[in-house]
């Protein structure tokens, strides 16, 4: 009789399940070795039992090299799929990434706000506390920097205003000095004009002047007074007046 087809379902009997696992594992490892030798392929096999026991197989290139090569290939394929807008798989993969990132950010935000902390362990709480302390120090440093920048800007403005004020004050002093000098010059001109005597025309006395209030004069008095009044007149004019 030939072997019957085994129905693919979970074996309920633990002993039979363990025996079947050991047989199938050995056969799988044998097949992996055969395909690596016959086809010159790099093969890596990882199997975990239901109890968490690890069973692995790798060719001569080593498990680390094969896994690294797999990661490079998988990353390149994901990038190619993500950059292709026509690929439905790319959109699904991008949606899954964004959704997971949003959920992580929301969870972190709730933790930072002090919510949903019951599910965190002691190490996670200590790490959260460290993050909050670091963020608080950063916020304080940024606040102090902004305050210092604001103070420096105000000091620059104050210096500029002082310089403008000094310049305007100098201009004002110069204008006041010029106004005082001009006013002093005008005062000197006015004082000089008011203190100078008026211009008078000289008078000439020709001959004997008759003053009816003084009465008739004698010849001796007329002779004494004549040289004084005619001292500045020429002799010919004096003779002509006597005649």
Beta strands, then each sheet from edge to edge (+ up, - down):
strand 1: 44-48
strand 2: 54-58
sheet 1: 1+ 2-
end
